[in-house]
Amino acid sequence: MLSKLAKTFANSERGSVAIETAFILPILATMTLGGLEVSSIVSRQAELQTSMAEAAAVVVARPPAEASDRATLEAIIEASAGLPADQVLMQLRYRCDTATTLEANASSCGTTAVVSEFIIITMTDTYTPAWTDFGIGGPVNFNITRRVQIS
């Protein structure tokens, strides 16, 4: 009796589609979720790069002469990128002659040195993909920096 039942199950193909689907469906769902999350990550990176390019173009077109001008420009960049104030930073730096490092103060340069001014714009953002809810991977950190010479 038991051997006859075993032969019946072995020869039956009625449940094979359900079993194959049960194996494949989680894999396909994971691949789909992963593809959607990766496209969101790439899209956010492109948005931030576009906002940074706009910011650099604005700085070149109208260099901020004072701290208030830099604050206004920073607010425009924050609105353009959709970032809070603590994730956009603008710094004024100086290069003395052909030095490889930038200085925080122009007074650090000698009196005869050619001083070049730079605005350094930094954007940071974090994207947390849905797969982190399942214990896979972690947040993706974006850190985009542009250095624009203004004089």
N, C-alpha and C positions, 0 to 999 in steps of 0.2 A: 504494500500500500504506500509506504513512504517513498520507495524508489519510483513508483508510478507518478507520484506528486512531484518529485524532483525532476523527472523527465518532462512533465508537463510545463513546469516553470522554465526549464532549460530551452525548450522548443518554442516557447511563446515569445513573440516580439511586440506585443501590444503595449507594454510599459517602457520600452526602450527609449522612445522619444521623450517621455517625461523624465527619465533618469538622465539622459543626455542634456536636456534643458536645465535640469537642476544643477548639473556640473558647470555648464557654460554660462548661465545667466549671471551669477555673481561676478565672474571674470569680465563679462561685457559691461556690466553696470559699473564696475571699478574703472575700467578703461574709459568709459564715457565721462564719468565724474572727473577723472584725471585730466582728460582732454579739455573739458570745460574750465577747470581751475587753471590749467596752464595758459589757456587763451586769456583768461582774466588777468593773470600775472603779466603776460606780454602786453596786453592792452594798457594796464596801469603804467608800466614802464614807458610805453610810447607816449602816454598822456603827460607824464612828468618830463620826458625829454622835450616834448613840444612846448610845454610851459617854460622850460629852462631856455630854449632857443628864443622864445618871445622875450623873455626877461633880458637875455644878452643883447638882443636887437634894440630894446628900449634903452638899455644902459649906453650902448654905442651911439644911438641917435640923440639922446639927451642925458649926458653924464650928470649924476647927482652931485651938486657942488657942496651941499651941506647935509648934516645929519638928518634934518627934517625931510629933505628930498629923498634920502635913502629910505627913511621910514615909510614915506608915501609909496615909493617904488616897491618896497617889501610887501606892503598891504595889497598892491595890485597883483603881485606874483602869488601871494597867498590865495587871493580870490580866483585867479586864473587856474591855479592847480587844485583848488579845493582843499587846501591844507590849513591847519590851525597855525597860529602865530609862532608857536614854539618849534615848528618844523621847517621854517624858512629862515635862513641867516644870511645877512649881507655884511661883509667886512671890507673896510678900506685898508689896503696894504700898499707899501712902497718898495720899489727896487732901487738900490743905489748902484749907479753905473751898470756894470754887467754882472753883478753878484747873482749867485744862484738861489739865494734865499730872499724872502720878502720880510720887510720890517713893519712893525705896527705903527711906528712914528717916523715921519720924514726927518725929524731932528737927529735920528740915528745916522743919517748920511752925512758925509763931510760937506763942508761949505762949497767945495768946487765940484762935487759929484752931480752927475746928471740923474735926476730923480724921476722915476716913472711911477704913475699911480695906477693901481689895479683895484677893481671891485671883485671880490670873491663871493659868489652866490652859492649857497649850499641848501639843497632840499633833502629832507629825509621823510620816509614814509614806511609803513609796515602793512603788509597784506597777510591775513591769516586764512589760508585755504581751508576748505571744508574737511579735507582729509585729516587735518590735525585733530578733529573730533574723534577719529577712530584710532588715534595714537600713531599715526604715520606722519613723519616729517615734523616741520615746525613752521613758524611764521617766516615770510620772505621780507627781508629788509632792503629798502631802496635807499641809496645814498648817491645823489647826483651833485656834482660840483662843477662850476664853470668859473674860469678866471678871465675877466675882460679888462683889457688895458684901456684906460680913459685919458691918459696923457703921457 
